[in-house]
Amino acid sequence: MARMSFEFELVARDSATRARAGILHTPHGELHTPVFAPVGTQATVKAVTPRDLREVGATLVLANAYHLYLRPGAERVAQLGGLHAFMGWSGPLLTDSGGYQVFSLEGLRDVDDDGVTFKSHLDGSLHRFTPEKVMEIEQLLGADIAMAFDECPPPLDRARVETALVRTHRWAERCQRAHTRPDQALFGIVQGGAYADLRAESARFLTSLDFPGYGIGGLSVGETRAERGAILEVMDDTLPRDRPRYLMGVGDPADFFEAVARGVDIFDCVLPTRLARHGAVFTSHGRVNLHNARLAGETAPIEPGCECYACRNFSLAYIRHLFKAGEILGLHLATVHNLHFLLALMGEIRRAICAGTFGEMYALYHERSSGGGQQASGNGFQASGLESG
Amino acid sequence: MARMSFEFELVARDSATRARAGILHTPHGELHTPVFAPVGTQATVKAVTPRDLREVGATLVLANAYHLYLRPGAERVAQLGGLHAFMGWSGPLLTDSGGYQVFSLEGLRDVDDDGVTFKSHLDGSLHRFTPEKVMEIEQLLGADIAMAFDECPPPLDRARVETALVRTHRWAERCQRAHTRPDQALFGIVQGGAYADLRAESARFLTSLDFPGYGIGGLSVGETRAERGAILEVMDDTLPRDRPRYLMGVGDPADFFEAVARGVDIFDCVLPTRLARHGAVFTSHGRVNLHNARLAGETAPIEPGCECYACRNFSLAYIRHLFKAGEILGLHLATVHNLHFLLALMGEIRRAICAGTFGEMYALYHERSSGGGQQASGNGFQASGLESG
């Protein structure tokens, strides 16, 4: 029933890699995949307005059920018209279930087969999440896509990964039974740590539950790029090709190439906004530190030719001044640029897939990032020379 | 010579009060007076972009010579194309000379007849301002209007006020001699503390120097509204009617009425932006504290009918949530609203002067603010019931 609203059309597949371009239909508009979602944990992407998000090309925005449950409360958001109205974002929204956040509360939580009891990071108050409770929260929030409640164990402790996997699968079934909102898609989350066999088992089990989309959780937690690539290939082999795959918590330019080439459709990450607030901005020549003294007289923008508001209007010297002076406008401009940079890159990647040239783009990226490294110079697409730190 | 570019046309005078409406021509556009200038001390109005400033109706923006001299340096700003290019504001700019800031450095400065030696509030380094040095700085910055370097003594110590007044007058002459930039107007600053006779003497002396405009300094430092009103009437009696008068550091809705009614044309104040960052917003019913728990479920905007971006798109409940969660967007939205509120009010005041109805508006404001106080309800213009704290 719910699936009717969430049709996923594949519009192009790359012949040289596993990359695909698609359209995911949601009640709040179409998502052209591959897509990167800026993160608005507390119902705001830090330091920008919804209008800014539209202008940098954002289509999907992520918020966090755990954070919004604690503050201002899911019932409160529902009373105020739901998350779209609350945060003034009329496009598609996705809520993470909060599993990752709850299991990050080391020492503040106690997990059993039924759910998890934890202390609020805000005031120490005691709370309990079960799959049913999390579905209640996410349905009150009313994002277009809700993620199932899962357990995120340390990825290299096989015994714990196996135990968590059983729970994650039982919880996925319970989430599915508890989820009734027809204008919201519930995505299952594949776990299995760094173990290909467990990952495949998880993908097969969740596929049997027939979710309209699948999250790939528990990655981007310290594994090498090769390890992650191997897992993603297992995912592409075992998850259904006609459903979107969402690689959770990944948002570096280099990661985009590697994961798109392995069939990933959706990304989210706090990286571009967090880096921006620390004064680090993406450019086609690598990251630039806005605190750098050599920028004090630099009349060029962050990235010549970039169409973002920051690059169209301000010099590096001015933005550096804002950071040195502790001015909020610095955080804002750096955030606008980083989001625009990543979203423009993802747009280029999608266009290449549709034009049948992604294989070449990917090969060129590989050649340049392995050859030139941080010093790679002028190039045909924005991410060349960019390696994640 | 310079004056050619800075013609001040009076377009309307109120018959019931001393209020006037004018047009001040500057190299970066016309200023329709009375006008309120948001303060961008460090070459940015805190928490908003130049585009936001245009949208809330700002025409004149203030920056501070003392702050920009210390960081990033006046030569640096000049090398980067001047203050307009540096901060991305193509409209008229005004720089305060920094006199007020330097004389606020109690214990960190040493004044003599030639100038003042002071320690930077940033790093304790030693600097010296003379009238000539300040003119050099302001001409490097290149605002449309530069303020003379003056001494701001405590307003109720007559001996010190008299000594400072002699200095301020000598310094005004030296500023005038040192100021050569034809695309920048130099305004003299009237001092004289709380003493009507000294104020009149200062106004007469500075008028003899024939400045294209006059600042009224050393007010808004603790005097009562009645005391300030009396001084402003002396100013109106002694300053030339065909030159703009700028009441420095005043920006409360109630102050607008009282000062405009006494012939003031230009205002600036950090109040609306500073209050906003502390979660206090102007409304037609008085200030609202955005931290207030009773707003948690409030679906209305800050001010129903307000045309600002914050009020068109967000509920009080959401903005309160942003403040509780420590989100930058809260500071931004409150700042946008407060600036829009004051600028819209000044626009209403100007239209009333031009329509010949300011006297009625002022009488109505008086009636309501004395009768209803903070609890005053619905009204015909935005500032009723607003008293400065």
Interface residues (C-beta under 8 A of the other chain):
Chain A: Q42 A43 T44 K46 A47 V48 T49 P50 R51 R71 P72 R76 Q79 L80 G81 F86 M87 G88 A296 G297 T299 Y309 N313 F314 S315 A317 Y318 H321 L322 K324 A325 E327 I328 L329 L331 H332 L333
Chain B: Q42 A43 T44 K46 A47 V48 T49 P50 R51 R71 P72 R76 Q79 L80 G81 F86 M87 G88 A296 G297 T299 Y309 N313 F314 S315 A317 Y318 H321 L322 K324 A325 E327 I328 L329 L331 H332 L333
